[in-house]
């Protein structure tokens, strides 16, 4: 049950609308929109690596004698701590196939399926997401307005895997492309990624709105590359003046797009 709205709630809502309106005074409508994935286009509600590795072991032929799921998880935990967990520290991406080889080659696990099939099996068993409210309507509106939209995600997983998940929610139809850091070595906020994304969209960075929920990666990288940084402010997050535009949800993002100067 939701609590009743108070006067403070109403005041904050008005202040937020005024803030958005003021920011829009200096913004032009974009020629393209670039989106973050997790926390922006979809909400990542669960990640279960045990289930993912169990699915992988079911595809191992033959299973090494005595190998258990506990052994796999112990090795996976070590690889995560020594490699994957340091991605943001060094700004370098670690593709899922490479991480998987670090785990299973040492254990002697052998697979006959191609790596992309193994990745999909792991993903489907381990990841659960839901679409962000209002995203579908906004994407339809951007498409109707002739605005190309794409995704740029910090991800160890392949672009096909991320697009597969987006498509589960009916959100992939209008995407020009899904770009992941697993294909480009570096991670957001490295501006090289944003420059590549703008080039693939066929527009100058200054004509792109980048929408994301993280200030330190999405907003920082967008601003460093010359894009308009739109912060999709997470529930409970305090205010920030870092972004060019702050919106609380997709409905507000769409309204901001419609009200921006053409």
C-alpha positions as CSV (number, residue, x, y, z in Angstrom):
1,X,0.0,0.0,0.0
2,X,1.3,3.4,-1.0
3,X,1.5,6.1,1.6
4,X,-0.7,9.2,1.0
5,X,0.9,12.1,-0.8
6,X,1.9,15.0,1.5
7,X,2.3,18.7,0.9
8,X,6.1,18.1,0.9
9,X,5.6,15.5,-1.9
10,X,3.6,17.9,-3.9
11,X,6.1,20.7,-3.4
12,X,9.0,18.4,-4.5
13,X,7.1,17.4,-7.6
14,X,6.5,21.1,-8.6
15,X,10.2,21.9,-7.9
16,X,11.2,19.0,-10.1
17,X,9.0,20.2,-13.0
18,X,10.4,23.7,-12.6
19,X,13.9,22.3,-12.7
20,X,13.2,20.3,-15.8
21,X,11.6,23.3,-17.5
22,X,14.5,25.6,-16.7
23,X,17.0,23.1,-18.0
24,X,15.1,22.7,-21.2
25,X,15.3,26.4,-21.9
26,X,18.9,25.8,-23.2
27,X,18.4,22.4,-24.8
28,X,17.6,21.5,-28.4
29,X,15.8,18.4,-29.4
30,X,18.3,15.7,-30.1
31,X,19.0,14.2,-33.6
32,X,19.7,10.8,-31.9
33,X,19.3,9.3,-28.4
34,X,21.7,6.9,-26.8
35,X,20.6,4.8,-23.8
36,X,22.2,2.9,-21.0
37,X,20.9,-0.6,-20.4
38,X,20.6,-1.7,-16.8
39,X,18.8,0.7,-14.5
40,X,17.7,2.7,-17.6
41,X,16.0,0.6,-20.2
42,X,15.4,-2.4,-18.0
43,X,15.6,-3.0,-14.3
44,X,18.0,-5.9,-13.4
45,X,16.0,-7.6,-10.6
46,X,18.0,-10.7,-10.0
47,X,21.4,-12.3,-10.9
48,X,22.0,-15.9,-9.9
49,X,25.5,-17.0,-11.0
50,X,25.0,-20.4,-9.3
51,X,22.0,-21.1,-11.6
52,X,24.1,-19.9,-14.6
53,X,27.0,-22.2,-13.8
54,X,24.7,-25.1,-13.2
55,X,23.3,-24.6,-16.7
56,X,26.8,-24.5,-18.1
57,X,27.8,-27.8,-16.3
58,X,24.7,-29.4,-17.9
59,X,26.3,-28.7,-21.3
60,X,29.8,-30.0,-20.4
61,X,30.8,-33.2,-22.3
62,X,32.3,-35.1,-20.7
63,X,32.2,-33.9,-17.1
64,X,35.6,-34.0,-15.4
65,X,35.6,-36.8,-12.8
66,X,34.8,-35.5,-9.4
67,X,34.0,-31.9,-10.5
68,X,31.2,-30.3,-8.6
69,X,29.2,-27.1,-8.8
70,X,30.9,-26.1,-5.5
71,X,34.3,-26.4,-7.3
72,X,33.1,-24.2,-10.1
73,X,31.7,-21.5,-7.9
74,X,34.9,-21.4,-5.8
75,X,36.9,-20.8,-9.0
76,X,34.3,-18.3,-10.3
77,X,34.4,-16.4,-7.1
78,X,38.2,-16.1,-7.3
79,X,38.1,-15.0,-10.9
80,X,35.4,-12.4,-10.1
81,X,37.4,-11.0,-7.2
82,X,40.8,-10.9,-9.0
83,X,39.6,-9.8,-12.4
84,X,36.0,-8.9,-13.0
85,X,35.6,-6.8,-9.9
86,X,38.5,-4.6,-10.9
87,X,36.9,-3.6,-14.3
88,X,35.9,-0.1,-13.0
89,X,39.2,0.4,-11.3
90,X,41.1,0.0,-14.5
91,X,38.4,1.0,-16.9
92,X,38.9,-2.1,-19.0
93,X,36.2,-4.6,-19.9
94,X,36.5,-8.4,-19.3
95,X,34.4,-10.3,-21.9
96,X,32.4,-13.2,-20.6
97,X,34.1,-15.8,-22.8
98,X,37.5,-14.9,-21.4
99,X,36.2,-15.0,-17.8
100,X,34.6,-18.4,-18.5
101,X,37.8,-19.8,-20.0
102,X,39.7,-18.6,-16.9
103,X,37.2,-20.6,-14.8
104,X,36.7,-23.8,-16.8
105,X,40.0,-24.3,-18.5
106,X,41.7,-24.6,-15.1
107,X,39.0,-27.1,-14.0
108,X,39.3,-29.2,-17.1
109,X,35.7,-28.6,-18.2
110,X,35.2,-29.1,-21.9
111,X,32.2,-27.9,-24.0
112,X,31.2,-28.9,-27.5
113,X,28.8,-26.0,-27.9
114,X,30.0,-22.7,-29.4
115,X,30.8,-19.9,-26.9
116,X,27.8,-17.8,-27.9
117,X,25.4,-20.7,-27.1
118,X,27.1,-21.2,-23.7
119,X,26.8,-17.5,-23.0
120,X,23.1,-17.5,-23.8
121,X,22.5,-20.5,-21.6
122,X,24.3,-18.9,-18.7
123,X,22.5,-15.6,-19.2
124,X,19.0,-17.1,-19.4
125,X,19.5,-19.2,-16.3
126,X,21.1,-16.5,-14.2
127,X,19.5,-13.1,-15.2
128,X,16.0,-11.7,-14.6
129,X,15.0,-8.2,-15.7
130,X,11.8,-6.2,-16.1
131,X,11.2,-3.2,-18.4
132,X,11.3,0.2,-17.0
133,X,7.8,1.8,-16.8
134,X,7.1,4.1,-19.7
135,X,10.1,2.9,-21.8
136,X,8.0,1.3,-24.6
137,X,5.8,4.3,-25.1
138,X,8.8,6.7,-25.2
139,X,10.7,4.5,-27.7
140,X,7.6,4.4,-29.9
141,X,7.4,8.2,-29.8
142,X,11.0,8.6,-30.6
143,X,10.7,6.3,-33.6
144,X,7.6,8.1,-34.8
145,X,9.5,11.4,-34.6
146,X,12.3,9.9,-36.8
147,X,14.9,9.9,-34.0
148,X,17.4,7.0,-34.1
149,X,17.9,5.3,-30.7
150,X,20.7,2.9,-29.6
151,X,22.1,1.3,-26.5
152,X,25.6,1.7,-25.0
153,X,26.2,-0.7,-22.0
154,X,29.1,-1.5,-19.8
155,X,28.8,-5.3,-20.2
156,X,30.9,-8.4,-20.2
157,X,28.2,-10.0,-22.3
158,X,27.9,-9.8,-26.1
159,X,25.7,-7.3,-27.8
160,X,23.5,-10.1,-29.1
161,X,22.9,-11.3,-25.5
162,X,21.9,-7.9,-24.3
163,X,19.6,-7.3,-27.3
164,X,18.1,-10.8,-26.7
165,X,17.1,-9.6,-23.2
166,X,15.8,-6.3,-24.4
167,X,13.7,-8.1,-27.0
168,X,12.0,-10.2,-24.3
169,X,10.2,-7.0,-23.2
170,X,9.4,-5.8,-26.7
171,X,11.9,-2.9,-26.5
172,X,14.3,-3.9,-29.3
173,X,12.2,-3.2,-32.4
174,X,13.3,0.4,-32.8
175,X,17.0,0.1,-31.7
176,X,19.5,1.0,-34.4
177,X,22.1,-1.1,-32.5
178,X,23.2,-2.4,-29.1
179,X,26.8,-1.5,-28.3
180,X,28.6,-3.2,-25.4
181,X,32.0,-2.6,-23.9
182,X,32.9,-6.3,-24.3
183,X,33.5,-5.4,-28.0
184,X,35.6,-2.2,-27.3
185,X,38.1,-3.0,-24.5
186,X,37.3,0.1,-22.5
187,X,34.3,0.9,-20.2
188,X,32.2,3.9,-19.6
189,X,33.0,6.7,-18.8
190,X,35.8,6.5,-21.4
191,X,34.8,9.0,-24.0
192,X,36.2,6.9,-26.9
193,X,33.1,4.7,-26.5
194,X,30.7,7.7,-26.8
195,X,32.5,9.0,-29.9
196,X,32.2,5.6,-31.6
197,X,28.5,5.4,-30.7
198,X,27.8,8.9,-32.1
199,X,29.7,7.9,-35.3
200,X,27.6,4.7,-35.6
201,X,24.4,6.9,-35.2
202,X,25.7,9.2,-37.9
203,X,25.4,12.4,-35.9
204,X,27.8,14.7,-34.0
205,X,28.1,14.0,-30.2
206,X,26.6,17.5,-29.5
207,X,23.3,16.3,-31.2
208,X,23.0,13.2,-29.0
209,X,21.1,12.9,-25.7
210,X,22.7,10.2,-23.6
211,X,20.3,8.8,-21.0
212,X,21.6,6.9,-18.0
213,X,21.1,6.3,-14.3
214,X,24.8,6.5,-13.1
215,X,26.5,9.9,-12.7
216,X,30.0,8.5,-12.6
217,X,29.8,6.5,-15.8
218,X,26.8,7.7,-17.9
219,X,26.7,11.4,-17.1
220,X,30.4,11.8,-16.8
221,X,31.2,10.0,-20.1
222,X,28.4,11.8,-22.0
223,X,29.6,15.2,-20.9
224,X,33.3,14.4,-21.6
225,X,32.4,13.5,-25.2
226,X,30.2,16.6,-25.8
227,X,26.8,14.8,-25.6
228,X,23.9,16.1,-23.7
229,X,23.9,14.2,-20.4
230,X,20.4,13.2,-19.2
231,X,20.4,11.6,-15.8
232,X,17.5,9.2,-15.1
233,X,17.6,9.8,-11.4
234,X,17.1,6.6,-9.4
235,X,14.5,6.5,-6.7
236,X,16.0,7.8,-3.4
237,X,19.1,9.4,-5.0
238,X,19.9,12.9,-3.9
239,X,20.0,15.8,-6.3
240,X,23.0,16.5,-8.5
241,X,23.9,19.4,-10.8
242,X,26.3,17.2,-12.9
243,X,23.8,16.4,-15.7
244,X,22.5,18.8,-18.3
245,X,19.0,17.5,-17.6
246,X,17.6,15.4,-14.8
247,X,14.4,13.3,-15.2
248,X,12.8,10.9,-12.7
249,X,11.2,8.5,-15.2
250,X,10.6,7.7,-18.8
251,X,7.4,9.7,-18.9
252,X,9.3,12.8,-17.8
253,X,12.0,12.0,-20.4
254,X,9.4,11.8,-23.2
255,X,7.8,15.1,-22.0
256,X,11.3,16.8,-21.9
257,X,11.9,15.5,-25.5
258,X,8.6,16.9,-26.7
259,X,9.1,20.3,-25.0
260,X,12.7,20.7,-26.2
261,X,13.4,23.3,-28.8
262,X,13.2,21.9,-32.3
